[in-house]
Amino acid sequence: MVSGINFARFVKVVMLSDNRNINRGSETLLPQALYRGLYMRIAKNLGVDPSYVSRVARGERRSSQVENALRQEVREISRKLGRAGDASVTIGDHRPSGNKRLKSFVKKNRTWFRQEWLRQSQSHPHFRHIRLSPRKRAFPVVPLVDEALKMMKLSLREIPTTPMKTAEQHGRVRRTQKYTPTALVEDYNLIRRCMSVLAEKHFNELDTHLLLHDLAQFGEVMDVQLQSALRTFLSATN
């Protein structure tokens, strides 16, 4: 079994390496990458709990300091994405609309999501040596997304302590399919990329404020899923 310290270090190294591979040669910044860890960054800068930042973003709490920090982050993200209009996004005091949430659009586009992930996976250099049928390659992925969507309703404090059974199963399956640890990580990076593509495709239909929250929450869940999958994957090698 890999020790906790070595495991954490391994995850960090693999994820950094893998993110560099994704971004290299790409002319477009992915919204998912920019929103990822948003609440954590603000919480660290202001010395507050990330869950408090999340509640302010959803309009459940009021804090001018946190709201200003959120607006500043959104402006910076909008600048990087080349969307000047996004800087006026409303923070707090917002009435949710279920049919404009990212979760709703993922459910409506499950077939597209699977096909898009499969297309990117089949053309990715990390997977060229892995001989699998499209069905075997893709079948663990949609359940991962389903699990992530369910876990998004949890608080940032609850997410890291919640068992990710589907992610653990994903780690076991990929181990039997002769994946490398880096290829396993790439499964999750491709899910993130497909989520970004979906958000881009339907950006005008989505509630921008809720998209900010949903992308941040989805990223937090995916990080925990990846850790669970890697832990199971690596424990099978010892």
Beta strands, then each sheet from edge to edge (+ up, - down):
end
